[in-house]
Every structure is written in C-alpha cells, then in structure tokens.
Amino acid sequence: MNHPLTTHEALIYVMVMASAVDRTMNDRELGRIGELVQVLPVFKGFDEDNLIAVSRDCAKLLAGPEGLDIVLETVRDTLPARLYDTAYALAVEVASADLSVKAEELRLLSLVRDRLGLDKLTCAAIERSAIARHRKS
C-alpha cells in the first residue's frame, strides 16, 4: 500500500480483519463482505472491482509484524469518528456471517471497540441487532 487509505478501504480493512482473525477466511464471510459493499450506502462510490485488491493489501499488512495493531491504528486514523460505530457493525456482520462467533473473533471485536473508543452499550446494541438479523425461525 503506497497511498493513504480511503474511508471505503478502511471499512473494508475492518471486515477483512474480522474474517481473517481466526486464520480462515471462509466463503460465507467473503461473500458477506461483497454483499455489504454492494448494498450499504456507506460504500456508495466505491468501485467494487477494487475489493479484491483492497482485501489483499489488508491481508498483507495483517501478515506482517504487529500487523493487527498497524491495521487497527490505520483504520482509526483514517475513519471519521462518526463512522466508528459503522466499522464495528461491519466487523460484527462479518464475524457472525457463518453463524458462529469464535473466541478469536470476540477478541478482535473487543480490540476494535477499545481502539475506536466505543461504549459498551452501543456495541451491545449492534451485537444484539446482528443476533436478531441472523436468527432462524
């Protein structure tokens, strides 16, 4: 990555982190990232053809020394504060895409919450809404 991240890229980095944290980026999670980029208003204007390249850039950073910390700092420094809760909601969506949130994903969500300075009540509401959306009848 030789340029500063855009807001869109930072949000995608959050989703890639949520998918990669357990060392397996499964098809369900990757599919959910693509769906979110296609339908959410926050991604308006993003060229979907760049999604794979942005995801690869993030994966490269994550694989390096202190990669997770670097990505978290980059995301925090790139996003306007008004999108911090959106970033957390995207991480929750991807973590819950396979209907099973693992310990590593829970730890990442905690790191994102702490790094972005989000309050626990806001995060609990986001998490609860994800549970409601993914519940089977």
QUINORZI-V267659 format. One record per residue. N is the residue number from 1. PHI is phi in radians with two decimals (NA if undefined). PSI is psi in degrees with one decimal (999 if undefined). NEAR is the number of other ideal C-beta (glycine too) atoms within 10 Angstrom. Layout:
BEGIN
N_PHI_PSI_NEAR, N_PHI_PSI_NEAR
END
This chain:
BEGIN
1_NA_118.3_14, 2_-1.99_9.1_4, 3_-2.33_158.2_7, 4_-1.14_147.8_10, 5_-1.21_148.1_20, 6_-1.54_168.7_14, 7_-1.02_-44.7_17, 8_-1.02_-46.2_19, 9_-1.11_-40.8_22, 10_-1.07_-41.3_22, 11_-1.15_-37.4_27, 12_-1.16_-38.9_25, 13_-1.00_-40.5_27, 14_-1.07_-43.5_29, 15_-1.18_-40.0_27, 16_-1.12_-41.3_26, 17_-0.99_-45.5_28, 18_-1.11_-33.3_29, 19_-1.36_-38.5_26, 20_-1.53_-12.6_22, 21_-1.06_-29.3_23, 22_-1.65_14.9_19, 23_1.23_7.4_6, 24_-2.33_116.2_11, 25_-1.73_92.4_17, 26_-1.42_164.7_12, 27_-1.06_-35.7_9, 28_-1.12_-43.6_13, 29_-1.18_-44.4_22, 30_-1.13_-38.8_18, 31_-1.10_-39.5_11, 32_-1.14_-38.8_21, 33_-1.04_-47.6_22, 34_-1.05_-42.4_14, 35_-1.08_-45.7_12, 36_-1.09_-41.4_19, 37_-1.12_-35.0_21, 38_-1.28_-35.9_11, 39_-1.86_-23.0_8, 40_-1.42_136.7_15, 41_-1.03_-28.7_5, 42_-1.10_-20.7_16, 43_-1.70_8.9_18, 44_-0.99_130.5_7, 45_1.63_-9.3_8, 46_-1.40_133.6_19, 47_-1.43_108.1_11, 48_-1.04_-21.3_10, 49_-1.15_-16.7_7, 50_-1.60_-3.1_15, 51_-1.03_-44.5_21, 52_-1.15_-43.4_11, 53_-1.11_-42.7_12, 54_-1.11_-42.1_23, 55_-1.10_-41.0_21, 56_-1.14_-41.0_12, 57_-1.05_-42.8_19, 58_-1.13_-45.1_26, 59_-1.04_-38.2_17, 60_-1.10_-45.4_11, 61_-1.09_-43.9_18, 62_-1.08_-33.1_16, 63_-1.32_-16.2_9, 64_-1.43_175.6_10, 65_-1.08_133.6_6, 66_0.94_32.1_10, 67_-1.01_-44.0_16, 68_-1.09_-45.1_15, 69_-1.10_-40.9_11, 70_-1.10_-45.2_13, 71_-1.14_-43.2_23, 72_-1.06_-43.4_20, 73_-1.14_-42.1_12, 74_-1.09_-43.8_18, 75_-1.08_-48.1_25, 76_-1.05_-42.1_16, 77_-1.28_-23.7_10, 78_-1.53_-43.2_18, 79_-1.33_140.7_19, 80_-1.21_148.5_9, 81_-0.97_-29.9_9, 82_-1.16_-14.4_7, 83_-1.81_4.9_19, 84_-1.07_-43.4_20, 85_-1.20_-30.9_17, 86_-1.12_-43.6_17, 87_-1.05_-44.0_26, 88_-1.11_-42.7_21, 89_-1.07_-38.6_23, 90_-1.15_-40.8_27, 91_-1.08_-42.0_28, 92_-1.11_-43.1_24, 93_-1.02_-45.6_23, 94_-1.24_-41.4_27, 95_-1.09_-33.3_27, 96_-1.63_0.4_20, 97_-1.04_-34.3_24, 98_-1.63_13.6_18, 99_1.09_20.7_9, 100_-2.62_114.8_10, 101_-1.73_116.9_19, 102_-1.48_166.3_13, 103_-1.00_-39.8_9, 104_-1.10_-38.4_15, 105_-1.20_-38.8_22, 106_-1.09_-40.7_13, 107_-1.12_-41.8_12, 108_-1.10_-44.1_24, 109_-1.02_-39.6_22, 110_-1.12_-42.1_11, 111_-1.11_-43.0_16, 112_-1.10_-46.8_24, 113_-0.99_-47.2_20, 114_-1.17_-44.6_10, 115_-1.14_-33.5_16, 116_-1.60_-3.1_20, 117_1.18_34.0_9, 118_-1.45_143.7_16, 119_-1.40_154.4_10, 120_-1.12_-33.1_8, 121_-1.16_-43.7_8, 122_-1.06_-45.6_14, 123_-1.15_-39.2_19, 124_-1.09_-39.5_10, 125_-1.14_-41.6_13, 126_-1.10_-46.0_20, 127_-1.10_-42.5_19, 128_-1.13_-38.2_11, 129_-1.17_-33.9_13, 130_-1.15_-41.5_19, 131_-1.03_-46.0_11, 132_-1.09_-41.3_8, 133_-1.18_-33.6_10, 134_-1.68_-1.6_12, 135_-1.17_137.6_8, 136_-1.60_153.2_4, 137_-1.26_999_2
END
